Amino acid sequence: MTETILVNCGVLETRVAVLANNNVQDLHIERGPRRSIVGNIYRGKVVRILPGMQAAFVDFGAERTGFLHVSALAGGKGGTAGRREPAIASELHDGQELMVQVARDPLGSKGARLTTDLSLSSRLLVFMPRSAQLAVSQRIDDAGERTRLLLALQEALAAEGLVGNGQECEGGYILRTAAEGVDAAGMRAELRFLQRLWDSVRRRSREATGLRILHEDLPLHLRVARDLAVESVERILVDDPAAFVDLREFCQEYVPGLVARLQLYDPASPLFEQYGVEEEIQRALGPRVELASGGHLVIEQTEAMTTIDVNTGAFVGRRDAEETVYRTNLEAASTLARQLRLRNLGGIIMVDFIDMAEAGHRRQLQDALRQALQADPVRTTFNGMSELGLVALTRKRNGESLQHILCVDCPVCSGSGALKSVRTVSCEIFRQVSRAAVRCEATELVVLAAPQVVNLLQGEESASLAELERTSGKTIRLRAEPLYSQEHFDIATI
């Protein structure tokens, strides 16, 4: 599989799309006011201890306070198997100042998730100054390579003088997927970079007074080289000359092997339009995803979870019903795995596959879904399939979903996705007029409503309106208001 990375830099936003075999797999968007703060390190202050939740609220200078759970405290203070977590009040107190790092962006009405178990990332390594662990990314599954990488890292640490007298590492490190095939010499420059970066953070913390940011993660167009450019990436197209220069200079210093793959895009036509990304984004904002066979998925996001319904739609198959359902489910498995990445859906995800009678088909579907999820760089857990074909997935939240970034709740339906019908609104008007007629002494009532509602009352319901006038003893006048939504109406007295 070959991959291409597209970097689109605009005045208001930066967008990055990862294409695999010309299909959009991942989309990342960063906007000035809503730039992700994950990875940023702050000097914060505890403002409230919550003993019942084993957590604390920490003010770190953001609009909302951050949430710090006891399990996110550094030094192994969180609970482990067979050991209870300590009381949060024994670890923190109101007014205490501490360094915190954002582990998860604010989402909706919830503040950022914080940790004191700090980490700093480079191209090959993740440095954890408050740990002594040496580990290798789980995505490197070759046992021999994992062992070789750990030995190379220990050699590089010793060469840089980063191993204590007791042969214990001063800080912990995780070898990232990009480190595969790298030797000790290739790691030493990054070790020096991470140490300089950590020294800078500590110096700023000592000099800081009050709440302030101590370390800010790289902007999106530079994180491309650090986080997204794997070996399978053939080229990185950048449509902005200034961003291209920044990225090239960054790669020359930290990732020399990527320089040859960088290309400045000739803007004969917009980059995202040329590769079909704009069209893919628009489709990803809708609930319905068409399958090549004629079936479709319906994806609905709620606050608690995301639900995905699989339907055969127009696909009728060529053999029997069981075979049709099986083929539709197999296609849906690969499609939904890509949609999870493209839409950046996280949390609990319930998938309602079409029920299949044959146990062998259910096993093969589960295998196909597991295989499709393996390509996802975000950790996704498969929790089995029920007899009814329901599959429960949990996907680690990695920032806001595409819908939350690009959309707001509809001001008309308030995010419910449904409006009251014209007839329902007409019935509400009748009830309100009846109540108003009893309470007021005016002889005339004016109903202001949307044109479609007024048309119904003057047309099909004109006889009922006349009866209401007779029983209430009031004259009822209707006035159409083109700017009113279908559900909005007012009743005035004259």
Buried (B, 14 or more C-beta within 10 A) or exposed (E): EEBBBBBBBEEEBBBBBBBBEEEBBBBBBBBEEBBBBBBBBBBBBBBEBBEEEBBBBBBBBBEEBBBBBBBBBBEEBBEEEEEEBBEBBEBBEEEBBBBBBBBBBBBEEEBBBBBBBBBBBBBBBBBBBBBEEBBBBEEBEEEEBBEBBBEBBBBBBEBBEBBEEEEEBEBBBBBBBBBBEBEBEBBBBBBEBBBEBBEEBEEBBEEBEEBBBBBEBBBBBBBBBBBBBBEEBEBBBBBBEEBBEBBBEBBEEBBEEBBEBBEBBEEEEBBBEBBBBBEBBEBBEEBEBEBEBBBBBBBEBEEEBBBBBBBBBEBEBEEEEEBBBBBBBBBBBBBBBBBBBBBBBBBBBBBBBBEBEEEEBBEBBBEBBEEBBEEBBBEBEEEEBEEEBBBBBBBEBBBBBBBBBBEEEEEEBEEEEEBBBBEEBBEBBBEBBEEBBEEEEBEEBBBBBBEBBBBBBEEEBEEEBEEBBEEBEBEBEBEBBEEBBBBBBEBEBE
